[in-house]
Amino acid sequence: QVQLVESGGGLVQTGGSLRLSCAASGRFVSSLVGVMAWFRQAPGKEREFVGAIWWNGGHTSYADSVKARFTISRDAAKNTIFLQMNSLNPEDTALYYCATTRGVVGIPTSAKFPFWGQGTQVTVSS
């Protein structure tokens, strides 16, 4: 129904920056994509919310751990969102996933998102 493809991960030193992209495609993109979000999962840890953007209006929300360092933006014409990550530190090392759903009530937890990408690895060296 909706396919998500992430890109832009890689290896960066502490204090560096990366920009992730997530492109949505599929027959029902226009009706199923209401919120697009980024989650991340480090080895041995649960998947955690990073940030989200609401397609109608562009409202954004971020986890406290990334506020003021990460910024989500979108290119609506291309059904693509971006995650600009600045001031990266080793604690940001994780597999970063893009996810989408039609709508979210309350905190955007992973269980509320039915469509997921394969993930892109971000590694921050000390």
N, C-alpha and C positions, 0 to 999 in steps of 0.2 A: 504493500500500500504506500509506504513512504520509505525511501532509502536515504540513508545518511552516510556521507563519506567525509572523514576528518583528514586533515593534512597539516603540516607545519611543525610537527614535533621534532625533537632533536636533542643534542647535548649542548649545554651552555654552562658557563662559569657563574659562580655566585655573583649576584648583582647585575647579571645580564638580562636580556629580554628575548622573548619569542612571541610570534603571532600565529595562533592556530586558526584554521578555517574549517567550516562545516557546511557542506552543500547538501541541500535536501532535493530529492527528485522523486518522481512517481506520479501515477495517474491522479491521486487524490491529495496532492500537496496543498492545494489552495483551500481545501476544506478541513484537512487534518492538522495543519500546522498553525497552532494558536500560540504556543509557547515553545521556545527552543532554549535548551539549557546545556550547561557544561557540568559534568561530574568528573571526579577523579578517584582512582583507587591505587594506593600504594601497596607494595607487597606486605601481606599479613594484616592488612587493615580493611575495614569496610569501605564500600564506595561512599563518597561524600559529595554533597552539593557544593559547587563552586560559584555558579551564577546563572542567571536566566534573563531572557529578554522576551517581552510580550509583543507579538507581531502587530497587534492593533494598538498603536500609540507609542510603541518603542520603550515602554517602561522597563527598567532593569532592576535586578535584585542580586545581592552578592552575599556570600558567606563572610563572616567577620574576619576570617583569616586572610582574605584576599582583598578586602576593601582598600581602596586608595592605591592598590598595586595593579589590579587587573581591571580591564574594561571590556565590556561586550558591546559590539556594534553589529549592524546588519546591512546587507544589500538586498532590499526586498525584491528588486527586479530579478535577482539571480537566486533567490531563496537560499541565501548564504549568510551565516553569521561568523563573526570573528571574535577571538579572545586574545586581546593584547595583554601580555604578561610582562610586567616590569619588576625590577628589584627582586629577581628570583633568588631563592635560597634552597639549600638541599631538602628542606621539608616540603618543597613543591614537587619533588620528584614523584612521578606517578604515571599511570596510564590514564590519559584524558579522553573521556567519552562525550560525544554529543548525543542529545536525546530530544525528542519532541513529543508533544501531546496537544490535543485540541484545547484543553483548558486546565487550569490548576486552581484549586481552592486551598488556601492555607500555604504552609511551607512546602516548597517543591522537593519532595522526597523522590528517590529513585522509583519507588513502587507506583508512582503516579504517571510514569512515562512508559508508554508501550513500544515506542520505536527508538532504536539505538543504533549508533554506528559501531564500527569495530574497534575504535580507539586509536590514539596516536601517543607514542611514548615521549615523555618529557623527562630528561635527566639533568639535574643541576649538580655540578661538581663543586666541591669546597676548595 
